[in-house]
Amino acid sequence: MNIVWGLYLFSLVSGLGFERSHSLTDLDEQYLLIEDCIKAANYMNALPFAEKQVGLDRGTQLRYVCVAKVSIGTNL
């Protein structure tokens, strides 16, 4: 069992009948080093709104985050 860093998509929805709702989605990307995961998250977060949130209402906010998770086995 190994600890790796996973890239996740955090979304926050306000409006649309919700006062606030959120979700955390695993993007199935794994990194051995936190620094590599942070670089990927920073790149994705730096994209312009029109490229990052295609087809989504402006009441939906997206943020890419890194979370430690368990990986079973030795291959990534």
Secondary structure, 3 states (H helix, E strand, C coil): CEEEEEEEEEEEEEECCEEEEEEEEEEEEEECCHHHHHHHHHHHHHCCHHHHCCCCCCCEEEEEEEEEEEECCCCC
